[in-house]
Amino acid sequence: MSQFRVTTDGLNLRSGPGTNNSILTELHANEVVEKLEQSADGKWFRVSAGENGSQVTGWAAGKFLISMDGDATLPDHLNIDGWIDRIGDFVIERAEIKRPGNRPYFNNSHTRIGVLHTTEGDNVKGAFATLSANHSAPHFIAGEHRILQCRPITKQAAALRSTSRYNPNTDAGLQIEMVSRSKQSLWLPPDSSLAPVVAIMRWAKGDPLNIPLTRPVEAWLDDCTDVQLPWAVTNNARRTRQDIWPKVAGWYMHMEVPVNNHWDCGALRLREMLQMAGQ
């Protein structure tokens, strides 16, 4: 059996392969299901999905399911090679960070989620060297008025910590490393990093990523006074919200991603950046 991820919210799971069959339940965006078989025309998959602590089996339209295998055919919304030539005024430099052993990439899900990281350094060269050595590839490194692309946007990045049971890289549609240092007081990146990051955010709002210029929770304050110190723990108040990641689209910081323990980007003036991207 192979795993597939649901790419749309409210996907009907039916008793048979066709819209004339009864609805058993609804599947939600980012939910992972097991494919059991497919219809003769290949348009419907019989899948097993978790529902209220038990498994339910039914048929779902295959066009709304994306394989989590590395060699799968992508749906139309990501049916491109994933390497970008230009974003706004920036010519994109290709600086690929491959998986260990040059293993195949995993296909990226259409989650409409972006994640911001900070390099905790002051230049692109040093950031790339560190990330490459650790195989911790974002999609983009932004700094010094440059944008480096390290992974195709059609493939998963790997800049988030994962566990044996849960890999949040599968939930992040786009990951950006900003050449900046996080702070516990309100801060913005230097213009040399701010300008390319804002350009990426503006671009990612459109096809094929469709990441809205919003925060997932309005009560998450930019100054982070709603989060008790220390922030660099797996159980800070934002990471433990069961109803947010990866169900709510928008822009997250590394410190808000479950099972991770980094605190970047701290008290980032993220709403101000989103407003800039929307202008």
HELIX and SHEET records of a PDB file:
HELIX    1   1 GLY A   62  PHE A   64  5                                   3    
HELIX    2   2 ASP A   76  LEU A   78  5                                   3    
HELIX    3   3 PRO A  100  ASN A  102  5                                   3    
HELIX    4   4 VAL A  124  ALA A  133  1                                  10    
HELIX    5   5 PRO A  168  THR A  170  5                                   3    
HELIX    6   6 ASP A  191  ALA A  204  1                                  14    
HELIX    7   7 HIS A  254  GLU A  256  5                                   3    
HELIX    8   8 LEU A  270  GLY A  278  1                                   9    
SHEET    1   A 5 SER A  54  ALA A  61  0                                        
SHEET    2   A 5 TRP A  44  GLU A  51 -1                                        
SHEET    3   A 5 VAL A  32  GLN A  38 -1                                        
SHEET    4   A 5 SER A   2  VAL A   6 -1                                        
SHEET    5   A 5 LEU A  65  SER A  67 -1                                        
SHEET    1   B 2 LEU A  11  ARG A  14  0                                        
SHEET    2   B 2 ILE A  23  LEU A  27 -1                                        
SHEET    1   C 2 ARG A  86  ILE A  87  0                                        
SHEET    2   C 2 PHE A  90  VAL A  91 -1                                        
SHEET    1   D 6 GLU A  93  ARG A  94  0                                        
SHEET    2   D 6 ARG A 146  GLN A 149  1                                        
SHEET    3   D 6 PHE A 140  GLY A 143 -1                                        
SHEET    4   D 6 LEU A 174  MET A 178  1                                        
SHEET    5   D 6 ILE A 113  THR A 118  1                                        
SHEET    6   D 6 GLY A 250  MET A 253  1                                        
SHEET    1   E 2 LYS A 183  TRP A 187  0                                        
SHEET    2   E 2 GLY A 266  LEU A 268  1                                        
END                                                                             
